[in-house]
Amino acid sequence: MITRIVYVSRSRLNGSPQDQERQTRRILASARTNNRRAHLTGALTFNEGFFAQALEGSVNDLAPIFERIRGDSRHSNMKILEHVQVEQRLFPTWSMAYVNTPTGQERHPLAHFAFESALTDGTAPEAEQLLRILRLNIMALSQPADGGAVQL
């Protein structure tokens, strides 16, 4: 069985939007290295002062990584939206995919995700909506013109 955890948290990253994006990219690089080593997969997004992440893997591999994430001072007010056992991974080829909302793109699906509401009273419907948005965006990003697969 695979354990999946989906959470949202408030960012404590400081600086300009460019500074925050650089910090997020460092988090992403570290997550990809650590997740690959621990056989975890998932997706991360950073948007308007919030993080949201889906992590999947065996409970023995996932538990220590998630405890480290819980204690990370770069975010606060973590709300677990989903913690379930599943038959298969939603992000099987991505050690940690990244989906962001480019500034000024109000039509992007993440521009309409209610991060604050999910943080305050998030439940399974918010988790399902977030997972759907992440999967659709990752699939769109990973479909190159030549039809080959791209690992994010």
GIKA-V88231 format. One record per residue. D_FIRST is the distance of its C-alpha to the first C-alpha in Angstrom with 2 decimals. Layout:
# GIKA-V88231
d_first: <D_FIRST/D_FIRST>
This chain:
# GIKA-V88231
d_first: <0.00/3.76/6.63/9.79/13.21/16.38/19.70/23.40/26.11/29.82/31.00/33.54/34.46/38.23/40.73/41.43/38.86/39.19/38.64/35.49/34.21/34.95/33.13/30.08/30.24/30.30/27.20/25.53/26.73/25.44/21.98/21.79/22.85/20.62/17.45/18.23/18.76/15.49/13.41/12.91/13.91/15.63/19.05/21.95/25.09/28.29/30.82/33.90/33.04/29.37/26.11/22.94/19.69/16.13/13.73/10.19/8.32/6.81/8.48/11.08/12.06/12.12/14.03/17.23/17.56/17.23/19.77/22.07/21.86/22.68/25.73/26.96/30.49/30.44/28.96/29.28/28.47/24.73/23.23/19.50/19.24/15.58/12.81/9.91/6.27/6.09/5.67/7.57/9.62/13.05/14.72/13.63/17.08/18.16/17.85/19.62/21.53/24.49/26.13/29.40/32.16/35.38/38.29/40.35/37.84/37.69/36.32/33.05/30.20/29.30/32.94/32.36/29.12/30.16/28.84/31.20/30.25/26.50/27.31/29.57/27.78/24.62/22.07/19.45/22.18/22.97/19.39/19.21/22.63/21.88/18.77/20.98/23.81/21.89/20.39/23.84/25.65/23.47/23.75/27.48/27.90/26.16/28.28/31.36/34.50/34.11/30.82/28.90/25.66/26.01/23.40/24.01>
